[in-house]
Structures are given as structure tokens and as C-alpha cells.
């Protein structure tokens, strides 16, 4: 059976843990050339060592909250690869900002971490996609963009990201570029929020899992088939789409802090 993404150039942000790590492993098995950006050098090295042919991939240990590093990342990719075929934005999270009446400095960091980094990377790499006449950009938002069950900074940032996905998808669809997003609920991945929740508050975590409609915690790898679909250049019908993937969690009330 032919590999689904043989020699496709794929950039993944937030690649060293959670969904980013699961996606990197899955796309690598399907023959993709990966450009992986994350803050943890140790976790990137672990990922690198797990690949059969790590030499064909690019690894960037960068804090992308620093705009200088965004420029470095995109410049290096353009210089070495000439562009990318797929961008998968897994970067995001609470960044430790959970106050309701948050000061603007911290609020802006939350917005930058969840939408600012991704939008700037898109700004710098979309021109090469336009020249190719094809490209896929996938964002990981959250069902909390609409449910508003997490912290105010996180909810607001994800709502902004979801609006951005819909708008950019409509804007770029005429250029052959498919922009889409997924809206996960809680899920378990290496060193992600639910991983930490179970580690620090195991009893509360188990109670939370029991409150979910399926009474189980989805795993990061369960999202991979949808990511494969959204990364396919034939998935034009998905441009501007937001796909809820929360295993029914939107119907369940929960309240937790990590």
C-alpha cells in the first residue's frame, strides 16, 4: 500500500507532546518530511531518535512566543525546503493564565500563544503556498471556543482562533489552500493537560473521566485519521470548516483546574 504523505513537507508546531507528538509520529510513518517546532530540546531529541530516517526532517527548539523565533523558523524552512505542503498548528493552551480578571499583558500572551503565533507563521508561509497553488493549514482549536467551560483567557483565545479559521479558510480557498480546524474536547496525550491532570490530581481526574458521556478519556492518536483527511489536497470541501471532535463532551458539564 502506498504511503499517504510520501515526501510531503509538513510543519507541526507544538510537536514534542500531546497531539503534536502523536501527529508527528503518524505522519512520519506515512513518509512525510517533517519540520517540528517545540520548546523542549529533550522531547524533540526523543522524537528524533524514534524516527527511522531522522536526517530528512528538520527540528527547531524554539520558544515561538518570541517573534524573532517565528521569523527564524519560517526563514529556515523556506531556505531549506522552499515552502511546505501542510501546516499543522498544535501549539496553544492556557500558558498558566487562568485568572478571570486577567491583566492585559498576560491576556495578550494567551492570545499570542493560541492565535498570534499561528497567524504569523501563516502570514510568512502562505505566499509560497499561493505560488504552489495548493496547501493545507490545520489548526487545533477547542470545543471551549463555544462551550466556555475552561478559563476566560483560554476560552477567548480559542473563540478568536475559530473565527480566524473560518475567515481565512474563505479568503484562501480560491488559491487552492484549504484552511480548517478541529475542536477537540479533553483528551490524553504525552505531557498534555489531561496527562498533567491525572498526575497531579488523580482522584479528581478519575471523577472527571466518569462524568464524560463515554466514561473514557480519548487518546491523542484518535484524532489522527481526521488530521490525515484535512491534510489531503483533495479535501477542498473542508475549507473554512471547524470539526467538533469531543466524543459528546459538549453535552456534559465539567469544571476542573490544572
C-alpha positions in Angstrom: 0.0 0.0 0.0 1.5 3.4 -1.0 2.4 5.8 1.8 -0.3 8.6 2.2 2.1 11.5 2.6 5.3 10.4 0.8 7.8 13.3 0.7 5.1 15.9 1.7 6.6 18.8 3.6 4.7 19.2 6.8 5.3 21.7 9.6 4.0 20.9 13.0 4.1 23.4 15.9 3.8 22.2 19.4 5.3 19.0 18.1 7.0 17.5 21.2 3.9 16.5 23.2 0.2 15.8 23.1 -1.5 15.8 19.8 1.6 17.4 18.0 3.7 14.4 19.0 1.1 11.9 18.0 0.6 13.6 14.7 4.4 13.8 14.1 4.8 10.0 14.6 1.8 9.2 12.4 2.8 11.5 9.5 6.4 10.2 9.7 5.2 6.6 9.3 3.3 7.8 6.1 6.5 9.0 4.5 6.3 12.8 5.2 9.2 15.1 5.6 8.6 16.9 8.9 9.6 20.3 10.3 9.0 20.1 14.0 9.0 23.1 16.3 8.8 22.9 20.1 10.3 24.4 23.2 11.7 21.1 24.7 15.0 20.1 23.3 14.9 16.8 25.3 11.5 15.8 23.9 12.4 16.8 20.4 15.5 14.6 20.7 13.4 11.7 21.9 11.1 12.2 18.9 14.1 12.4 16.5 15.6 9.2 17.8 12.3 7.4 17.3 12.3 8.0 13.5 13.7 5.6 11.0 15.3 8.3 8.9 15.6 11.4 11.1 18.0 13.1 8.6 15.2 14.1 6.3 13.4 16.0 9.0 14.0 19.5 10.5 14.0 20.1 14.2 13.6 23.5 15.8 14.0 24.0 19.6 12.3 27.4 19.8 10.0 29.4 22.0 7.6 30.8 19.4 6.2 33.4 21.9 9.4 35.3 20.8 8.6 36.7 17.4 12.2 36.6 16.4 12.0 32.8 16.6 9.0 32.7 14.3 11.0 34.5 11.7 13.9 32.2 12.2 11.6 29.1 11.8 9.9 30.2 8.6 13.1 31.6 7.1 14.9 28.3 7.7 12.0 26.3 6.2 11.9 28.5 3.1 15.6 28.4 2.6 15.9 24.6 3.0 12.6 23.4 1.5 11.3 26.3 -0.4 7.9 26.1 1.4 5.6 23.5 2.9 2.6 21.5 1.7 0.9 21.2 5.1 0.9 23.3 8.3 -0.5 21.7 11.4 -0.8 24.1 14.3 -0.9 22.2 17.6 0.6 25.0 19.6 -1.7 26.5 22.3 -3.0 26.1 25.8 -3.6 28.0 28.9 0.0 29.1 29.3 -0.7 29.3 33.0 -3.1 32.2 32.6 -6.3 31.2 34.4 -7.5 34.4 36.2 -10.9 35.8 35.3 -9.9 39.4 35.6 -6.5 38.9 33.9 -4.3 41.9 33.2 -3.8 42.8 29.6 -0.2 41.8 29.4 -1.0 38.2 30.4 -4.1 38.2 28.3 -2.2 39.2 25.2 0.3 36.4 25.8 -2.6 33.9 25.9 -3.9 35.3 22.6 -0.5 35.3 21.1 0.1 31.7 22.2 -3.2 30.4 20.8 -3.7 32.5 17.7 -0.9 35.1 17.2 1.9 32.5 16.6 -0.1 30.5 14.1 -1.4 33.6 12.2 2.2 35.0 11.9 3.5 31.6 10.6 0.7 31.5 8.1 1.4 35.1 7.0 5.0 34.1 6.3 4.4 30.8 4.6 1.2 31.2 2.8 2.8 33.2 -0.1 4.8 30.1 -1.1 1.7 28.0 -0.9 0.0 30.5 -3.2 2.8 30.1 -5.7 2.4 26.3 -5.5 -1.4 26.7 -6.0 -2.0 24.1 -3.2 -1.6 23.7 0.5 -3.4 22.6 3.7 -3.4 24.5 7.0 -4.9 22.8 10.0 -5.5 24.5 13.4 -6.2 22.8 16.7 -8.8 24.9 18.5 -11.1 23.6 21.2 -14.8 23.0 21.8 -14.3 25.5 24.6 -14.4 28.1 21.9 -18.2 27.7 22.2 -18.7 25.8 25.5 -16.8 28.4 27.6 -16.1 25.8 30.3 -12.4 26.5 30.8 -10.7 29.7 31.9 -11.7 33.1 30.4 -8.3 33.7 28.7 -8.3 30.2 27.1 -12.0 30.4 26.0 -11.5 33.8 24.5 -8.3 32.8 22.6 -9.9 29.7 21.2 -13.0 31.6 20.1 -10.8 34.1 18.3 -8.9 31.2 16.7 -12.1 29.6 15.5 -13.2 32.9 13.9 -9.8 33.2 12.3 -10.0 29.7 10.8 -13.4 30.3 9.2 -12.4 33.7 7.8 -9.0 32.6 6.5 -10.5 29.5 5.0 -12.9 31.5 3.0 -10.2 34.0 2.0 -7.7 31.4 0.7 -10.0 28.8 -0.8 -9.7 30.5 -4.2 -5.9 30.0 -4.1 -6.2 26.2 -3.6 -5.3 26.5 0.1 -7.5 24.5 2.5 -7.7 26.0 6.0 -9.6 24.1 8.6 -9.7 23.3 12.3 -10.7 20.7 14.8 -12.5 21.3 18.1 -11.3 18.6 20.5 -12.7 18.1 24.0 -10.4 16.8 26.7 -8.1 14.1 25.5 -5.0 12.3 26.8 -1.6 12.7 25.2 2.1 12.7 26.3 2.6 15.6 28.8 -0.6 17.4 27.8 -3.2 19.0 30.1 -5.0 15.7 30.9 -1.7 13.9 31.4 -0.8 16.5 34.0 -4.3 16.5 35.5 -4.1 12.7 36.1 -0.6 13.1 37.6 -1.3 16.0 40.0 -5.0 15.2 40.8 -5.6 11.5 40.1 -8.8 11.2 42.1 -10.4 14.3 40.5 -9.2 13.1 37.1 -11.0 9.8 37.6 -14.1 11.5 38.7 -13.9 13.7 35.6 -13.5 10.7 33.3 -16.6 9.1 34.8 -18.6 12.3 34.1 -17.8 12.1 30.4 -20.6 10.6 28.1 -18.4 7.6 27.1 -16.9 7.4 30.6 -13.4 7.2 29.0 -10.7 9.7 28.1 -10.0 9.9 24.3 -6.3 9.4 23.3 -4.4 11.8 21.1 -4.0 9.2 18.4 -7.7 9.0 17.8 -7.6 12.4 16.1 -5.0 11.3 13.5 -7.5 10.0 10.9 -9.2 13.3 10.8 -5.8 15.1 10.5 -5.0 12.9 7.6 -8.2 13.8 5.9 -7.7 17.5 6.5 -4.1 17.3 5.2 -5.2 15.8 1.9 -5.3 18.3 -1.0 -8.5 16.7 -2.2 -10.4 17.8 0.9 -11.4 21.1 -0.6 -14.9 20.8 0.8 -13.4 21.2 4.3 -12.0 24.6 3.7 -13.2 27.0 6.4 -14.7 24.2 8.4 -14.5 23.6 12.1 -15.0 19.9 13.1 -16.2 19.2 16.6 -14.4 16.1 17.9 -15.3 15.9 21.6 -16.9 12.5 22.0 -20.1 14.2 23.2 -18.4 16.2 25.9 -20.2 19.4 24.8 -23.3 17.9 26.4 -21.6 17.3 29.7 -20.9 19.7 32.5 -17.5 19.7 34.0 -15.3 22.1 35.9 -11.6 21.4 36.6 -8.4 23.3 37.1 -4.9 22.0 36.3 
